[in-house]
Amino acid sequence: MFWNEEVNKPLICIHCGYCADFCPHGVLKVKTTSG
């Protein structure tokens, strides 16, 4: 999770895929596509 200084609120998702490796429930997956 990242912090958005501009609105002083947490920025939950920035679509980086970092969380997929750390999801305790195993429900997140990163899928890359070409194009």
SEDOKE-579089 format. One record per atom (N, C-alpha, C): residue number from 1; residue in one letter; atom name; x, y, z. Coordinates in Angstrom, 1 decimal, always signed. Layout:
! residues N
   nr  rest  atom      c1      c2      c3
  NUM     A    CA       X       Y       Z
...
END
This chain:
! residues 35
   nr  rest  atom      c1      c2      c3
    1     M     N    +0.8    -1.2    +0.0
    1     M    CA    +0.0    +0.0    +0.0
    1     M     C    +0.9    +1.2    +0.0
    2     F     N    +0.5    +2.2    -0.7
    2     F    CA    +1.2    +3.5    -0.8
    2     F     C    +0.4    +4.6    -0.3
    3     W     N    +1.0    +5.7    +0.1
    3     W    CA    +0.3    +6.8    +0.6
    3     W     C    +0.3    +7.9    -0.4
    4     N     N    -0.9    +8.5    -0.7
    4     N    CA    -1.1    +9.6    -1.6
    4     N     C    -1.0   +10.9    -0.8
    5     E     N    +0.1   +11.5    -0.9
    5     E    CA    +0.3   +12.8    -0.2
    5     E     C    -0.6   +13.9    -0.6
    6     E     N    -1.0   +13.9    -1.8
    6     E    CA    -1.9   +14.9    -2.4
    6     E     C    -3.3   +15.0    -1.7
    7     V     N    -3.8   +13.8    -1.5
    7     V    CA    -5.2   +13.7    -0.9
    7     V     C    -5.1   +13.2    +0.5
    8     N     N    -3.9   +12.9    +1.0
    8     N    CA    -3.7   +12.4    +2.4
    8     N     C    -4.5   +11.2    +2.7
    9     K     N    -4.5   +10.2    +1.7
    9     K    CA    -5.2    +9.0    +1.9
    9     K     C    -4.4    +7.8    +1.3
   10     P     N    -4.7    +6.6    +1.7
   10     P    CA    -3.9    +5.5    +1.2
   10     P     C    -4.3    +5.2    -0.3
   11     L     N    -3.3    +4.9    -1.1
   11     L    CA    -3.6    +4.5    -2.5
   11     L     C    -3.4    +3.0    -2.5
   12     I     N    -4.5    +2.3    -2.6
   12     I    CA    -4.5    +0.9    -2.4
   12     I     C    -3.9    +0.1    -3.6
   13     C     N    -4.2    +0.5    -4.8
   13     C    CA    -3.7    -0.2    -6.0
   13     C     C    -3.1    +0.7    -7.0
   14     I     N    -1.9    +0.4    -7.4
   14     I    CA    -1.3    +1.2    -8.5
   14     I     C    -1.0    +0.3    -9.7
   15     H     N    -1.6    -0.9    -9.7
   15     H    CA    -1.5    -1.9   -10.7
   15     H     C    +0.0    -2.4   -11.0
   16     C     N    +0.8    -2.5    -9.9
   16     C    CA    +2.2    -2.9   -10.1
   16     C     C    +2.4    -4.4   -10.0
   17     G     N    +1.4    -5.1    -9.4
   17     G    CA    +1.5    -6.6    -9.3
   17     G     C    +2.3    -7.0    -8.1
   18     Y     N    +2.9    -6.1    -7.3
   18     Y    CA    +3.7    -6.5    -6.1
   18     Y     C    +2.9    -7.3    -5.1
   19     C     N    +1.7    -7.0    -4.9
   19     C    CA    +0.9    -7.7    -3.9
   19     C     C    +0.6    -9.1    -4.2
   20     A     N    +0.7    -9.6    -5.4
   20     A    CA    +0.3   -10.9    -5.8
   20     A     C    +1.2   -11.9    -5.1
   21     D     N    +2.5   -11.6    -4.8
   21     D    CA    +3.4   -12.5    -4.1
   21     D     C    +3.1   -12.5    -2.6
   22     F     N    +2.4   -11.6    -2.1
   22     F    CA    +2.2   -11.5    -0.7
   22     F     C    +0.8   -11.7    -0.2
   23     C     N    -0.1   -12.1    -1.1
   23     C    CA    -1.5   -12.3    -0.7
   23     C     C    -1.6   -13.5    +0.1
   24     P     N    -2.1   -13.4    +1.4
   24     P    CA    -2.2   -14.5    +2.3
   24     P     C    -3.3   -15.5    +1.9
   25     H     N    -4.2   -15.1    +1.0
   25     H    CA    -5.3   -15.9    +0.6
   25     H     C    -5.1   -16.7    -0.7
   26     G     N    -4.0   -16.3    -1.4
   26     G    CA    -3.7   -16.9    -2.7
   26     G     C    -4.7   -16.6    -3.8
   27     V     N    -5.3   -15.5    -3.7
   27     V    CA    -6.4   -15.2    -4.7
   27     V     C    -5.9   -14.2    -5.8
   28     L     N    -4.7   -13.6    -5.6
   28     L    CA    -4.2   -12.6    -6.5
   28     L     C    -3.2   -13.2    -7.5
   29     K     N    -3.3   -12.8    -8.7
   29     K    CA    -2.4   -13.4    -9.8
   29     K     C    -2.1   -12.3   -10.8
   30     V     N    -0.9   -12.3   -11.2
   30     V    CA    -0.5   -11.3   -12.2
   30     V     C    -0.4   -12.0   -13.6
   31     K     N    -1.1   -11.4   -14.5
   31     K    CA    -1.1   -12.0   -15.9
   31     K     C    -0.6   -10.9   -16.8
   32     T     N    +0.4   -11.2   -17.6
   32     T    CA    +0.9   -10.3   -18.5
   32     T     C    +0.5   -10.7   -19.9
   33     T     N    +0.2    -9.7   -20.7
   33     T    CA    -0.2    -9.9   -22.1
   33     T     C    +0.6    -9.1   -23.0
   34     S     N    +0.7    -9.5   -24.2
   34     S    CA    +1.5    -8.7   -25.2
   34     S     C    +0.6    -7.8   -26.0
   35     G     N    +1.2    -6.7   -26.4
   35     G    CA    +0.4    -5.8   -27.2
   35     G     C    -0.2    -4.7   -26.5
END
